[in-house]
Amino acid sequence: MSARDNILARLRNATKARKPAPPPGPRPVLAIEPVAAFTTAAIKAAAEVETLGEMSQAVAVVERLCDEAGIANYSVAPALQSLNWPQRAQIGFGQADYPLAVVAPLAGIAETGTLLFRSDADNPTNLLFLPETLVAILPIDTIVTHFEDTLESLRKSTAFPPRAINWVTGPSRTADIEQTIQLGAHGPRRLRILMIQD
């Protein structure tokens, strides 16, 4: 038997013996129900949160935000194209000069107020990083309690495994320069979460 054959045989034998997965680690117990916990944690992370009764109301809120900020054009993730967007909303990949993007997270995490995004044709990743303002439309029935629960959300999604997974907690920030917090260092300066009840 050659050295190569010996190595390959040892590798084959080593992979036969499987150990059981370790039990899950402890998870924090939330003092309040998940939707309220998500809202509290997201606001604490400097996100703005607004609750809407139904998905169709999101378009009017986005339009109001654009009007208030003097934004002429904005990007919308293809996952949200079924809503009645006006002509100034570009469906698809974001433009570098569009100051606002509207996105559809896969889930919200109550534990930290974090949004989970998977990359695919309906959810271009560049929308998460290019605009100054990111608006996330989050149905409350997609809010999970813990980070580990998002793995189940990912497994159930049609495009698993995705090319990229992004977790977003509040606006982009860094303290790299003189330990001073700077917003918008690596992405949006502002995160607005529209929580949909229906």
Order of alpha helices (4+ residues) and beta strands (2+ residues): alpha-alpha-beta-alpha-beta-beta-beta-beta-beta-beta-beta-alpha-beta-beta-beta-beta
